[in-house]
Amino acid sequence: MNVHNIPPVYDENSCILILGSFPSVKSREMQFFYGHPQNRFWKVLSSVLGSECPVTVEEKKQFLLSNKIAVWDIIKSCEITGSSDSSIKNAEPNDFTEIFKAADIKAVFANGATAYKLCKKYHEFDVIKLPSTSPANAAFSLERLIGAWSVILEYL
């Protein structure tokens, strides 16, 4: 059983919550979200927000908080092969109560189809599906991802 070991990033100013499914092997190693160098999450967000792309874990945390963005994952623990979302079994969901108590979250976004499906399965709150920033989502170029993810601006 793999256990999620990365705490959520949020504060009382967070307006949106972006949810992934479960951290990749690389993210678990780095102890922070979207740690694989080929994942386009940080490039997409920084482009949408017109900011420089953060590099270090501390820069990424500051980037999220200063832009009123909360980030976490839907799954607390599961069986998973490598980083493959399609292999997730026996998932136990995270509890988002503390985030919703602390911050006035206006919208929740799922990073990809698996995150969206898992969110709908385990939670009652509304969630907006965005195309995955994973390198496995080769159908979406960086430009297409930036266009699709620009919807977050309406809630910030």
N, C-alpha and C positions, 0 to 999 in steps of 0.2 A: 504494500500500500504506500503510495506517495502522498506526503502531506505538504500542503501549501505553507511555505515558510517566509513569505514576504508580507509585511503588514500593509494595510491599505494606505494610500496617500490621500489626505483630505484635511480640511479645516472648516471653521465656521463660515468662511466666505465661499466655499465651493458651491457652484451653481449647477454643474453637470457631473454625472458619474459615467465613466467609460469602463465597461466590463469586458474582460477577456474570459476565456474558458478556464484554463489552468496554465501556469507558467511553463515555458519550454525548459528543456534541460539546461540550456545556456543561461536563461533567466534565473533558474534555481541556483546555478553555480555563482552567478553574479549577485544574487540576493536582491534583484530589482527587475521591474517589469520591462518586457520587450528588449531583452539583453542580446538577442542574436543580431549580429551586425547586418544580416540581410533583411531583417524585419524593418518595414518602412514606417512604423508607428511614429517615431520621433521626427522623421523627415516630413511626413504628412502633417502632423500637428503644427510643427514650426512654420511650414509653408502656409497653412490655413490662417495662422495667427500673425503672419508677417514678422516672425522672430528668427534669430539665429538658432540653429539646431543645437540643443544641449548635448554635452558629451559625457560628463561624469555623472555618477548617481546623484550627487548633491545638486548639480546644475539641473538635472531632470526633475528632482523634487521641487526645487525653487521655481522652475518653469511651470510645472503643473499648478502649484499653489498660487503663484502670481497671476495666472490666467484663470483662476477659479475652477480648476478641473480636478475632480477626484478620480482615482483609478484603483481598481481592484479586480478580482476574478470571481467567477461564480462558484467554482469548485474549491472546497476546503481540503478534501482528500479524495483520492481515486486510485484505481489501477490504470496505468497508462504505459504504453510502449514508446519509449523515447519521448518525442514531443508531438506525437500524432494524435490530434483531437479525435480522429475517427476510432482510435483504440480505447477511448475512455470507458471504463466500466466501474460499477459499484461506487458511483460518485456520491459524496456527501456535500451539500451546498454550504456556502458561507452565509452568515447572518448579517444583513445590512442595516439592522435596527440602529446601531450606534451612529452610522454615517447619516441616516435620515433624521436622527434626533439632533445631531450637531450642526448640520448644514441644511439650508433651504434648497434642496436639489430640484431644479426645474425640469430636467429631462435625464433619462438614463439611456445610454447608447451601448449596443452590443458590437464588439469588434469581431464581425464575421458570423456566418450562419450557425456554427456550432455553439458559440456563446449565446446567440439569440435563442436557439432551440432549448438549451439548458436553462436559460433564464425563464422562458415560458413554462418549462416543466416544473421548476422549483419555486417560482416566485409569482406573486399576484400583481406587482407593480407593472406599469406600462414600460415598454422598452422599444427603442427604435433600432432597427438593424442597419448597420453600416457594413460595407465590404471589408473583408479581412485585410489587414496590412501585412499578413504573413507572406513570405516569399513563395509559399505554396499556391497563393492566389495569383498565378501568372496571367490570368485573364484581364487583370486590372493593372494598367500602367500606373506609374507614380502620378501622372497628370490626372488620370481618371479618378484615382483615390482622392487626390486633393479636391477635385470637384465634388465628389460625393460627400466627403467629410466636412465640406464647408457649411453644411446644415447646422453644425454645432454653434456657429456664430450667432444664430437666432436666439440662443438661450444663454449667452454669456453677457 
